[in-house]
Amino acid sequence: MIEKIRRIWCEQFGRPDIATTDDFFALGGSSIVMMRIQGALMDDLHIDIPIDELYRRPTVAETAQWLENSTVADVGDCPGSSGNS
């Protein structure tokens, strides 16, 4: 999962050299970039990650760790899913 998140950050920042410990804000991240990251994570991981949770975890590693320790109930269902299988 960490590599998927890192790839998304690289795509959204337009640079291939982002490390898992690089800070979003130190990289020059803006609210627009964060919204693009959120959308890409939703598309790729099928989880609606609240934007405030992403801001609280400003590195790839912190985001990945939080996702790995969270359940879908903690994170939120993907929009459009009924929750009934």
N, C-alpha and C positions, 0 to 999 in steps of 0.2 A: 504494500500500500504506500509506503513512504516514497518509493520511486515514482509511482503514478502521480502523487501530489507534487513532487519535485518537478516532474515533466510539465505539469500544468503551470506551475509558477514560472518555469523557464519560458514557456509559450506566451504567457500573459505579460511577462516583463520584456520579452523579445531578446533574451540573452541565454546562452547555453551553460553558463558558468555558476549558476546558483547552487550553493551548498545547502544541505539540510539544516544547518545551524545559522544561516544568514537571516538577519532580521528584516521583516517586511518594510519597516519604516526606514531603516538604514539603507535599504535598496532604493529608496525614493518612492515607495508605494503610496498610492492615493486611494480615495474611496472608489474611483472608477475601476482601478486595477483590482481592488478587493471584490467588487461586485462581479467582475469578469471571472475571477478565481472561484468565487462562490458558485456561479453558473456552471463553470466547467466541472467543478467537483460534483455538482448535482447531476450533470449529464453523464459523467464517467462512473461515479460511484452509486448513483441512484439514491442519494440521501440528501435531504434538504438540510443543509448546515446553516444554522442561524448566523448572520453576519457578525453579531456581537461575539459569538464564540470564536470566530476566526480572528477578530481583533484581539481577543484575550490570549491567543496563541499565535504570536507573530512569526513563528518559524515553521518550516515544513515538518521538522521533527516533532514539535509540540502539537501541531495539528494532527499528525499521524498517530501519535500516542493517545491523544484524546479520543480520536475515532475508534481506535482499537480497544479502548477501555469503556466506550459508550455502547449502549444498546440503541436500536432504532427508536425505542420509546424515549430515550434521553435526547436523541438528536432531532427526530421528527421524520414523519413519513414523507416520501416523495409526493409532491402535488399530483393529484389525479389518481392516486391509488386508493382503492376502497378499504384496504386493510383486511379484506376478507379473501381468503385463498380458497 
